[in-house]
Amino acid sequence: MPADLHDNIYSTNNGNYYLSSPFARAKYSLNGCTTMQVYGYTNLDTYNQLGVSKDGVMSVLDCGGAGHNTWDVDVTGARNVEVIASAEGKLITTVSGTFINAIRFIGGVATKIPPTAPASRVLIYGDSIANGWVTTSPVSQAWTMLLRAHIPVIVDGWGGRTMKENTSTEELRTALASLFATASPSIVWISIGYNDYKNSSWSAADFGTAYADLLDKINAALPSATIYAQTPIIASNEAANGLGDTLGAYRTVIGTAQSTRTAFCNLVDGSAILESGDLYDGIHPSTAGHAKYAAAVKTVLGL
């Protein structure tokens, strides 16, 4: 099993497989290896892929269904390979996803490349839109994944996630900020809020109060980091939810929270990132939409 994983802040060894953050990677330098055997586990019936990058060229390992899977990957002539975990979803009490179990090489010498803590690293806090859920190729085409061509990226996100489940109390907000600090990011990008709106999880006012305090908690835990507060991207239906708040109301309270924290937090208008034609299902970006999303974030970060 990989003892540690790149771009990962969970890496919890559950015996048979690792629960890892989206796009956690294992990297190797190869000399004369011919075959890489990849062992994976998924508890998803769909969107259950691992990615393999051979000298920068991406391919996808499809699981086909829930359970354990093994692949023999031809790595003849390859100098560097990465095995990349796919997007995660969130069940009632269990994180669901496709996880790296073990990696074995045949022929030659494979050297594990340990993860480092680079001076520049982005931690993205989000939901399914951030982790690539519901795209044609979640492993390689999510905006967060595309951004990693320019800067190291950690994604703390899963499908269906609300902000409320992590930040409903001051203690939870402190714990989440402390978790973020373990990754030592120089940038924290917050891209969340749609599910709180859609599920009527919180009123816009309560969401905004917690959001503002979370910004303060992140700043206290990571005083040298720059925070980007991105409002939700457009959706095909932004009408009032069961609490009487439109998606625009959640955007407004994010802007209000940021307006008194300009010393360490920048506002990003998520509604200007994509247009309706860039959405796959009225909520999630299409593959082309993810590319457009990544380009917009790259521009904001000056990469």
C-alpha positions as CSV (number, residue, x, y, z in Angstrom):
1,M,0.0,0.0,0.0
2,P,1.2,3.6,-0.5
3,A,2.3,4.7,2.9
4,D,1.5,8.3,2.0
5,L,-0.4,10.1,-0.8
6,H,0.1,13.4,-2.5
7,D,-2.5,16.1,-2.3
8,N,-4.3,14.4,0.5
9,I,-5.3,15.4,4.1
10,Y,-7.1,12.3,5.2
11,S,-5.1,9.2,4.3
12,T,-6.9,7.0,6.7
13,N,-5.7,3.3,6.5
14,N,-8.8,1.2,6.9
15,G,-6.9,-2.1,6.4
16,N,-8.2,-3.0,3.0
17,Y,-8.0,0.4,1.4
18,Y,-7.3,4.0,2.0
19,L,-10.0,6.7,2.5
20,S,-8.4,9.6,0.8
21,S,-9.3,13.1,-0.4
22,P,-10.3,13.5,-4.0
23,F,-7.4,13.2,-6.5
24,A,-5.0,11.9,-3.9
25,R,-2.1,10.5,-5.8
26,A,0.8,8.0,-5.5
27,K,3.8,8.9,-7.6
28,Y,6.7,6.8,-8.8
29,S,9.9,7.1,-10.8
30,L,10.5,4.1,-13.0
31,N,13.6,2.5,-14.4
32,G,13.0,-0.5,-16.7
33,C,9.6,-1.5,-15.3
34,T,7.2,-3.2,-17.6
35,T,3.9,-3.6,-15.7
36,M,2.2,-1.8,-12.9
37,Q,-0.4,-3.7,-11.0
38,V,-3.0,-1.4,-9.5
39,Y,-5.4,-2.7,-6.8
40,G,-8.4,-0.5,-6.0
41,Y,-11.6,-0.5,-4.1
42,T,-14.8,1.3,-4.8
43,N,-18.2,1.5,-3.0
44,L,-19.8,3.3,-6.0
45,D,-21.7,1.8,-8.8
46,T,-20.9,4.7,-11.2
47,Y,-18.3,7.4,-11.5
48,N,-15.8,4.9,-10.1
49,Q,-12.5,5.4,-11.8
50,L,-8.8,5.6,-11.0
51,G,-6.6,7.6,-13.3
52,V,-3.1,6.7,-14.4
53,S,-0.7,9.3,-15.8
54,K,2.3,8.0,-17.7
55,D,4.8,10.7,-18.4
56,G,2.0,13.2,-18.3
57,V,-0.4,11.2,-20.5
58,M,-3.7,10.4,-18.7
59,S,-5.7,7.2,-19.0
60,V,-8.6,6.0,-17.0
61,L,-9.2,2.7,-15.1
62,D,-12.9,1.9,-15.0
63,C,-14.1,-0.2,-12.1
64,G,-17.4,-1.2,-13.8
65,G,-19.1,-1.7,-10.5
66,A,-18.7,-1.7,-6.7
67,G,-16.0,-3.9,-5.2
68,H,-12.3,-4.7,-5.5
69,N,-10.6,-4.4,-8.8
70,T,-7.1,-5.2,-10.2
71,W,-5.5,-3.8,-13.4
72,D,-2.3,-4.6,-15.2
73,V,-1.0,-1.4,-16.7
74,D,1.7,-1.5,-19.4
75,V,4.4,1.0,-18.3
76,T,7.2,-0.1,-20.7
77,G,9.4,2.8,-21.4
78,A,7.7,5.1,-18.9
79,R,9.9,7.2,-16.6
80,N,7.2,8.6,-14.3
81,V,3.8,7.4,-13.3
82,E,1.0,8.6,-11.1
83,V,-2.1,6.7,-9.8
84,I,-4.9,9.1,-9.1
85,A,-8.0,8.6,-7.1
86,S,-11.3,9.7,-8.4
87,A,-14.1,11.9,-7.1
88,E,-15.8,11.1,-3.8
89,G,-19.4,11.2,-2.7
90,K,-20.9,11.5,0.8
91,L,-23.3,9.0,2.2
92,I,-25.1,9.4,5.5
93,T,-22.1,8.4,7.6
94,T,-19.6,7.1,5.2
95,V,-17.5,8.7,2.5
96,S,-18.0,6.9,-0.7
97,G,-15.5,6.8,-3.6
98,T,-12.8,4.9,-5.4
99,F,-9.7,4.4,-3.4
100,I,-6.1,3.3,-4.0
101,N,-5.5,0.0,-2.2
102,A,-2.0,-1.2,-3.4
103,I,0.4,-0.7,-6.2
104,R,3.0,-3.3,-7.4
105,F,5.6,-3.1,-10.2
106,I,7.0,-5.9,-12.3
107,G,10.5,-5.7,-13.8
108,G,13.0,-2.9,-13.2
109,V,13.1,-0.5,-10.3
110,A,10.2,1.7,-9.1
111,T,11.0,4.4,-6.6
112,K,8.2,6.0,-4.6
113,I,8.2,9.8,-4.8
114,P,7.2,11.1,-1.4
115,P,4.9,14.1,-1.2
116,T,6.3,17.5,-0.3
117,A,4.9,20.7,1.1
118,P,5.5,23.2,-1.6
119,A,5.5,26.9,-0.9
120,S,2.4,27.4,-3.1
121,R,-0.5,25.0,-2.6
122,V,-4.2,25.5,-3.1
123,L,-6.8,23.8,-0.8
124,I,-10.2,23.8,-2.3
125,Y,-13.2,23.4,0.0
126,G,-16.3,22.4,-1.9
127,D,-18.8,19.8,-3.0
128,S,-19.5,17.7,-6.1
129,I,-18.8,20.7,-8.4
130,A,-15.3,20.9,-7.0
131,N,-14.5,17.2,-7.0
132,G,-15.7,16.5,-10.6
133,W,-18.9,14.5,-9.8
134,V,-21.1,14.1,-12.9
135,T,-18.7,14.7,-15.7
136,T,-17.8,12.6,-18.6
137,S,-14.4,11.8,-17.1
138,P,-14.2,12.7,-13.5
139,V,-10.6,11.8,-12.9
140,S,-9.0,14.0,-15.6
141,Q,-11.5,16.7,-16.5
142,A,-12.7,18.3,-13.2
143,W,-11.6,22.0,-12.9
144,T,-9.7,21.2,-9.8
145,M,-7.8,18.5,-11.6
146,L,-7.0,20.7,-14.5
147,L,-5.8,23.4,-12.2
148,R,-3.1,21.0,-10.9
149,A,-1.2,21.4,-14.1
150,H,-0.3,24.9,-12.8
151,I,-0.1,24.5,-9.0
152,P,-0.5,21.8,-6.4
153,V,-4.1,21.3,-5.4
154,I,-5.8,19.5,-2.5
155,V,-9.6,19.0,-2.8
156,D,-11.7,18.7,0.4
157,G,-15.0,17.9,-1.2
158,W,-17.6,15.3,-2.0
159,G,-20.9,14.9,-3.7
160,G,-23.9,16.3,-1.9
161,R,-21.9,18.1,0.7
162,T,-23.4,21.0,2.6
163,M,-21.4,23.5,4.5
164,K,-23.7,22.9,7.5
165,E,-22.5,19.4,8.1
166,N,-19.0,20.6,8.8
167,T,-19.6,24.1,10.3
168,S,-22.9,24.1,12.2
169,T,-21.1,24.9,15.5
170,E,-18.2,27.0,16.4
171,E,-16.3,23.9,17.5
172,L,-16.8,22.3,14.1
173,R,-15.6,25.4,12.3
174,T,-12.5,25.5,14.5
175,A,-11.9,21.8,13.8
176,L,-12.3,22.3,10.0
177,A,-9.9,25.2,9.9
178,S,-7.4,23.2,12.0
179,L,-7.7,20.3,9.4
180,F,-7.0,22.8,6.6
181,A,-3.9,24.0,8.4
182,T,-2.4,20.5,8.4
183,A,-2.0,20.9,4.6
184,S,-0.1,24.2,4.9
185,P,-1.8,25.8,1.9
186,S,-0.9,29.3,0.8
187,I,-4.3,29.6,-0.7
188,V,-7.7,28.4,0.5
189,W,-10.5,28.5,-2.2
190,I,-14.0,28.2,-0.8
191,S,-16.5,27.0,-3.4
192,I,-19.6,25.8,-1.5
193,G,-23.2,26.8,-0.9
194,Y,-25.4,25.4,-3.6
195,N,-26.4,22.3,-1.6
196,D,-27.2,24.4,1.5
197,Y,-29.5,26.4,-0.8
198,K,-31.0,23.5,-2.7
199,N,-31.6,21.3,0.3
200,S,-32.9,24.2,2.4
201,S,-30.2,23.1,4.9
202,W,-29.7,26.6,6.2
203,S,-31.3,29.9,5.7
204,A,-29.1,32.4,3.8
205,A,-28.8,34.5,7.0
206,D,-27.6,31.5,9.1
207,F,-25.4,30.3,6.3
208,G,-23.8,33.8,6.1
209,T,-23.2,33.9,9.9
210,A,-21.4,30.6,9.8
211,Y,-19.5,31.5,6.6
212,A,-18.2,34.7,8.2
213,D,-17.0,32.9,11.3
214,L,-15.4,30.2,9.2
215,L,-13.4,32.8,7.4
216,D,-12.1,34.1,10.7
217,K,-11.3,30.6,11.9
218,I,-9.3,29.8,8.7
219,N,-7.5,33.1,9.0
220,A,-6.6,32.4,12.6
221,A,-5.3,28.9,11.7
222,L,-3.5,30.0,8.5
223,P,-2.7,33.7,9.0
224,S,-0.3,33.9,6.0
225,A,-2.8,32.2,3.6
226,T,-5.0,34.1,1.2
227,I,-8.6,33.1,1.1
228,Y,-10.8,33.3,-2.0
229,A,-14.6,33.3,-1.2
230,Q,-16.2,32.1,-4.4
231,T,-20.0,32.5,-4.6
232,P,-22.0,29.6,-6.2
233,I,-21.9,29.2,-10.0
234,I,-25.1,29.6,-11.9
235,A,-27.8,27.0,-11.9
236,S,-30.7,26.4,-14.3
237,N,-33.1,27.0,-11.4
238,E,-32.3,29.6,-8.8
239,A,-35.9,30.1,-7.4
240,A,-36.6,30.4,-3.7
241,N,-36.0,27.3,-1.7
242,G,-38.2,26.0,1.1
243,L,-36.9,28.7,3.4
244,G,-37.7,31.4,1.0
245,D,-34.2,32.2,-0.1
246,T,-32.9,32.2,-3.7
247,L,-29.4,31.1,-4.7
248,G,-28.6,34.8,-5.2
249,A,-29.3,35.4,-1.5
250,Y,-26.5,32.9,-0.6
251,R,-24.2,34.8,-2.9
252,T,-25.1,38.1,-1.2
253,V,-24.3,36.9,2.3
254,I,-20.9,35.5,1.1
255,G,-20.1,38.9,-0.3
256,T,-21.2,40.6,2.9
257,A,-18.9,38.3,5.0
258,Q,-16.0,39.0,2.7
259,S,-16.6,42.8,2.6
260,T,-15.3,43.2,6.2
261,R,-12.4,40.8,5.8
262,T,-10.6,42.2,2.7
263,A,-7.2,42.1,4.4
264,F,-7.1,38.3,4.0
265,C,-10.1,37.3,1.8
266,N,-10.9,38.0,-1.8
267,L,-14.4,37.7,-3.3
268,V,-14.9,35.8,-6.5
269,D,-18.2,36.1,-8.4
270,G,-19.0,32.5,-9.2
271,S,-22.0,33.4,-11.2
272,A,-19.8,35.0,-13.8
273,I,-17.6,31.9,-14.3
274,L,-20.0,29.9,-16.5
275,E,-23.0,30.3,-18.6
276,S,-26.0,27.9,-18.8
277,G,-24.6,26.2,-21.9
278,D,-21.6,25.2,-19.8
279,L,-23.6,23.0,-17.5
280,Y,-24.0,19.2,-17.8
281,D,-27.3,18.9,-16.0
282,G,-28.3,22.4,-15.0
283,I,-26.1,22.2,-11.9
284,H,-22.7,20.6,-12.6
285,P,-20.3,21.8,-15.3
286,S,-19.9,19.8,-18.5
287,T,-16.4,18.7,-19.5
288,A,-16.1,21.9,-21.5
289,G,-17.5,23.8,-18.5
290,H,-14.9,22.4,-16.2
291,A,-12.2,23.5,-18.6
292,K,-13.7,27.0,-18.6
293,Y,-13.9,27.0,-14.8
294,A,-10.3,26.0,-14.5
295,A,-9.2,28.8,-16.8
296,A,-11.2,31.3,-14.8
297,V,-9.6,30.2,-11.5
298,K,-6.2,30.2,-13.1
299,T,-6.7,33.8,-14.2
300,V,-7.9,34.9,-10.7
301,L,-4.8,33.3,-9.1
302,G,-2.5,34.9,-11.7
303,L,-1.1,31.5,-12.8
